[in-house]
Amino acid sequence: MNSEGKIKVRLIRSDETEEDVYLIASNWVKELEPLIDSNCFDVVNLRNGIVMIVDDDGILKQKPINWKASMIYWITGHPNSWHVFGDVAIMRDRDLGD
């Protein structure tokens, strides 16, 4: 969290574009949901204090495979796992809050 009470989040979209956004720490869930089009998400540990926020229902909503996010998922200790579907967010796990 920075001095303004915001956390940095990297969005990785299914079209492979990326964008950094800053969310209010106390309200990051509500701000993030529309950015990744999800109201039910999972937090995936990527190790070294980094997590990936993924749409829990991405495959059910028939979202496209996010190849970049899938590769990150696989190389951080989850080989031979599912693909990641839809847009994702990467952030520090310490910014998740309590």
N, C-alpha and C positions, 0 to 999 in steps of 0.2 A: 504494500500500500504506500502510495506517495504522500507527501505532506498535505495534499488537498483531499485525502480520504478516498482516492480512486485507485483502482487496480487495473493493470495492463493485461489485456487479453488479446491473443492472436487468433483471428478467425481464418480458418482454412476452408474454402468453399469447394464444392464438388467440381467446379469448373477450373480448379487449381489456382485460383486467385487467392491472395492473402491480404489481410488488412489488420492493422493494430487498432484497437478501440480501448477507451478508458471508461470503466464502469464505476459507479458509486459503490464503495465497498459494502455499505449496509443494505444495498438494494440490488446487488449484482445478479441475483437469480432472475428477478422480474425484468431486468434490462437485457439479460442474455437470451431469454426464451425466444423473443421474436427475431433476434439476430441469427439464430440457428434453426428457427421454425420448429421449436420443440417445447412442449409443456410437461414432458416426462423424459428426463435424461439420466444417463449413467456417467459416473466419474471413473475413468480408467487411469490407473497409476502407470506413468511412463518411466518412473524411477528418477532419481536425482532431484526430487522435489518438484517435478512437473507432472501435471495431469492433463488428460484430454476429456472434454465434455462432449458426449455423443448423444444423439437422439435415440432413445431406447426403442422407439417404434419406427425408425428410419426404413427398415426393410419392409415393414407392414404398410407403410405409406408409399411404398414403391419409389423412394428417393433414389437418385443415381448413386453408383459407387463413388466414393471419394478415394481415388487412388493414392493421392499424396498422404492423406490421413491413414489409410490402410497400411502403406509402407512404413510410416512412423510407428504404428502399432506393432507391426511384425518385427521390426528391427530393435525394438525396445523390450524384447523378451516374450513376445506373444507370437512366435512363428506358427505357421499352419493354422491360424485362427480365422475367424470370420472376417469378411470385408467390413469396412465402415461405410455406412450409407448416409448421405446428406452432409450438410455443413457441420463443422466442429469448431470448438474453441480450445485453445491451449493456454494454460495459466499455471501459476505456481500453486502448489497445494496448500501452502500456508495462507493464501488469500481466500481459501474456501470459507474460513471462519469456523465457528464452533458448531 
